[in-house]
Amino acid sequence: MCTVRTTSNPVFRNLPKQEGGYARFGSAQAGATQIPQEYGYGQQPQTPQRAMTIDDVVTKTGITLGVLTLTAIVSYLLVGNNTDLAMPFVIGGGLIGFVLVMVATFGRKMDNPAIVLAYAACEGVFLGALSFLFANMLAAGVAASTLIGQAVLGTFGVFFGMLVVYKTGAIRVTPRLTRMIIGGLIGVVVLMIGNLVASFFTDGGFGLRDGGTVAIIFSLVCIGLAAFSFLLDFDAADQLIRAQAPEKAAWGIALGLTVTLVWLYVEILRLLSYFNSD
């Protein structure tokens, strides 16, 4: 029987439904030649394309993160010279990045490098400005470089830790685990929206982002969900590789992983700012 799994990351939703998939990252099953039609591959005869490999995933993800990092550094420096740019960069970069993800997801353009790199640039602008705000205005108990460095190390520490967990099969990606993670994510989104609405009427809303005990617990929950989301992302990427999707599909994997990395970084940075605020 075919085990159907989905993912918490909308970028990875349109994937082939195959059996297995954990602890096989980067392998290809013999005879798995059907290309996911959801990506537009295999709908009609096309010029043969090289099948995607794990090296393609690493390369495309590295390029995407490189663009994000460079734009984040530029954004941080610009905001440092003119703090009035902080909010426009945060709001503008975040909104445009969100729109690009929606276009890539619902427009079936996850493998479009222009969209992926444009998203990385916008998120870089967003993260650079946001990092400046957290490190220089909200957290006064530690140097900005130290706080941001801790957040970056924590983010990639979680990423590589979950990759080891996935590769070793310590935690199996099962339909039950998928339902639990997606259910948790829906709950978190509902709470975030509720907290935002409540903040219009009560100072601090439900207290999910005010730096108190409830806020710390909420951030830890978000970090945990982001970490487990990597397992679903790795499994979804594994399915594409084993389905022998074309090489350009690696851009979609890079986009999905970057979305999760950005969320995780923001939550870790927020949590660290709580412990270093006045």
PEGIJO-V720806 format. One line per field, one symbol per residue. burial: b if it has 9 or more other ideal C-beta (glycine too) atoms within 8 Angstrom, else e. A space follows every 50 residues. Layout:
burial = ???
This chain:
burial = eebebebbbebbbebeebeebbebbeeeeeebeebbeebebeeeeeeeee bbbeebbebbbebbbebbbbbbbbbbbbbeeeeebbeebbebbbebbeeb bebbbeeeebbbbebbbbbbbbbbbbbbbbbbbbbeeebeeeebeebbeb bbebbeebbebbbbbbeeeeeebeeebbeebbebbeebeebbebbbbbbe eeeebbbbbbeeebbbebbbbbbebbbbbbbbbbbbbbbbbbbbbbbbbb bbbbbbbbbbbbbbbbbbbbbbbbebbe
